Amino acid sequence: MLDTMHQSDHDIRNRLLIARLPAMPQILIKLIEHLQADDAGMPELAALIAKDAGMTSKILSVANSSAYHRNNRAVGLEQSLVSLGTDMIKTLVISESVFQTFNSFPHSGSTDLRAFWRDSLTTAVIARDIAKQTDYPHVEEAYLAGLLHNVGRLALLATAPKEYAFNFTARDDEDLCAVEQRTLQITHSEAGAWLIERWNLDSFLADSVLYHHEPVARLESAHPLIRIVRLAHLMTTHEEDEAIAIGSGLSSLDDDALHVIAQAAARQVEKAAAYLGIELAGADDIVAPPASMPPPDPVQQRLSEEVRNMVLVSEMGQTFARQQGETGMLEAMTRSARILFGFDNTAVLLENPTGHALVGVAAGEQQQRLSEFSIPLAKGGAIADAARGRKPAFLTRGAQGGIAEEQLFRILGSDALVCLPLVAGQRCLGVLVGAAAAWQLPSHQKRERFLQAFGNQAAAALETAISERGHARRQIAHVAEEYREASRRVVHEVNNPLSIIKNYLSVLDHKLARREPVVGEMSILNEEIDRVGQLINGLADLQPTEATRVTDVGRVVDDVLRLFRATDFVPASVQILVRMQDGPAEIDGDADILKQILVNLIKNAVEALPGGGRIEISNRGHVNRERRLYLELVVSDNGPGLSTEVLANLFTPVRSSKEGQHHGLGLSIVHSLVKKLNGMITCRSGTAGSTFAGTTFEILLPARGSSSQIAGAQARAMDSV
């Protein structure tokens, strides 16, 4: 839902609405009304032109040119209208009005429009002649439709200059429409029809523009104006014989008549351009390349790959958690490694009970040889070093390693090996060895973080499988359930940053399309990707407990709200208020843990307010509890309150009404995270019929220095005894 809303905000149609596209000149609108009136004559036409000084000047200049005027005395407007004739006057008024409009489009002054004007004039002239030959009653309307048939290209250039600049000069064919649809989600035919409808031109003009790239077979029974413009466009953009052959079903004219129209068009276009003061010299030399898609953005590709890898690791964790027994776990691990990394073959070496060697696990076609294979850890070698250093190694035959490595090259039948340590906590359980081609090693090295994350997930699951060995059935089921619960909790927490990453990629996509700076978004994406890694590593307990860090609560609150607001997670109907006291608001604790707590609570609060409401985050300052100083942080909402079932089992996993197997874990995770910060959390919530409305979570977090102060006070008390 968020993605759909966000995409609509940046839809090209919305950008067309707010772009400064020109309005159609009033004289042209009046002229169209005049042309549609059966009893309108020359006096009405003269009165209309006299109201527009620019148009009057254009009429006078053409009437006094050598083509129409033979003596030296200048003629006035009435004489000019008589000498030019009604048809020429209508043509001049339409053409001048349209080209004034074209010149008013943004970027028209900085773009070479000679080829565009030539094609528009040619289509207009041919459309007018076809209309005359086929007795279409509105000849001037056909001329105007030809002039405007490609106005959508100017609209797209004005609205999306960076995305459309190259394709504005591209060949005007069906391939161009396909590229426009993929890059802008709208074709120039659709954009032109939209603009003409916005000008309120009440005729089939918009339809003739919309369908000027439609297959000929679909138009053979369409309105005459639609068929006229489609045929005129074909004769403008294709070789003469080819165009006539393709469009033969669009009019009643025979091939000879169409050839005459085509051959006369160039001279009429040249004459019209001269009257209008349009420079067409060199237009035929302008190359029209085929339309092309813009090259992919490397930054966006890298971010997409990072997110995809994190999602895959999360999925692998759930897959491994579902396996029963050590054998099933090893089969799932090796099968997944071959699929994800393209290994031709795999071998698993596990640490023996004494911890002195890596021993092969019998699997596949090499069961006997692998079961007898052993590498002493103390004697070194590339594989042993990878296990001891807990870091992947990339080996090529003959370049590295000793006898043990050479044996594995021959057993696996490969010229390159990827050695992936299986690390769970502070212990390396063994090494997964994947067989690859030497040319694949650089790509595997680029995916080292993904390899390590996979190894950590596999090792955590494998450790659980190994620990189950030798226990009673009830104990085995209990341990397996605990691990599955832990996996669900991690997946629940991983989904929060993954949702943020997904929404930010959408933001980044639109910003990159507009070539806007993305430094801030890149920083946030890196933070969230790191947080996903920390959550996954936390499942395997990879990182040792660090010394207590100082965290600014106000800064964490600001960071969390920035994430929610920038990704449109918070609907407009939900108001978030922040009330922070003046002065420092620092606690002894990890900022990432506090961030997880707030993300869960705010996300739950937003979901509790489908019809809108208010969420408040407050810092109530310091409180003393059990001879210790805490900072009180409160998150509340004015929603309907928690259900009786949830209140009865408040910080334990419950079955949630929300979709998905991991919902209902949020509050239990919040409770465990608060305990991890050595804090306390309480909840007050109104239920149906109660006087208290909404839900409030009050969190007490150790104020900065409170731990050391208490320890010092206890030491002084002991000294005085």
Sequence and secondary structure as in RCSB ss.txt:
>XXXX:A:sequence
MLDTMHQSDHDIRNRLLIARLPAMPQILIKLIEHLQADDAGMPELAALIAKDAGMTSKILSVANSSAYHRNNRAV
GLEQSLVSLGTDMIKTLVISESVFQTFNSFPHSGSTDLRAFWRDSLTTAVIARDIAKQTDYPHVEEAYLAGLLHN
VGRLALLATAPKEYAFNFTARDDEDLCAVEQRTLQITHSEAGAWLIERWNLDSFLADSVLYHHEPVARLESAHPL
IRIVRLAHLMTTHEEDEAIAIGSGLSSLDDDALHVIAQAAARQVEKAAAYLGIELAGADDIVAPPASMPPPDPVQ
QRLSEEVRNMVLVSEMGQTFARQQGETGMLEAMTRSARILFGFDNTAVLLENPTGHALVGVAAGEQQQRLSEFSI
PLAKGGAIADAARGRKPAFLTRGAQGGIAEEQLFRILGSDALVCLPLVAGQRCLGVLVGAAAAWQLPSHQKRERF
LQAFGNQAAAALETAISERGHARRQIAHVAEEYREASRRVVHEVNNPLSIIKNYLSVLDHKLARREPVVGEMSIL
NEEIDRVGQLINGLADLQPTEATRVTDVGRVVDDVLRLFRATDFVPASVQILVRMQDGPAEIDGDADILKQILVN
LIKNAVEALPGGGRIEISNRGHVNRERRLYLELVVSDNGPGLSTEVLANLFTPVRSSKEGQHHGLGLSIVHSLVK
KLNGMITCRSGTAGSTFAGTTFEILLPARGSSSQIAGAQARAMDSV
>XXXX:A:secstr
 HHHHHHHHT HHHHHHHS      HHHHHHHHHHH TT  HHHHHHHHHT HHHHHHHHHHHTSTTT  SSS  
 HHHHHHHH HHHHHHHHHHHHHHHHHHTSTTSTTS  HHHHHHHHHHHHHHHHHHHHTT S HHHHHHHHHHTT
HHHHHHHHH HHHHHHHHTS  SHHHHHHHHHHHSS HHHHHHHHHHHTT  SSHHHHHHTTTS HHHHTTS HH
HHHHHHHHHHHHS HHHHHHHTGGG S  HHHHHHHHHHHHHHHHHHHHHHT   TTGGGS           HHH
HHHHHHHHHHHHHHHHHHHHHT  HHHHHHHHHHHHHHHHH  SEEEEEEE TTSSEEEE   GGGHHHHHT EE
ESTT  HHHHHHHHT  EEEETTTS  HHHHHHHHHHT SEEEEEEEEETTEEEEEEEEEE GGGHHHHHHTHHH
HHHHHHHHHHHHHHHHHHTTS HHHHHHHHHHHHHHHHHHHHHHHHHHHHHHHHHHHHHHHHHTT   HHHHHHH
HHHHHHHHHHHHHHHT S      EEEHHHHHHHHHHHHHHTT S TTEEEEEE  SS  EEES HHHHHHHHHH
HHHHHHHT TT EEEEEEEEEEEE SS EEEEEEEEE SS   HHHHHTTTS    SSSSTTTT HHHHHHHHHH
HTT EEEEEE  TT SS SEEEEEEEEBTTHHHHHHHHHHHHHHH 
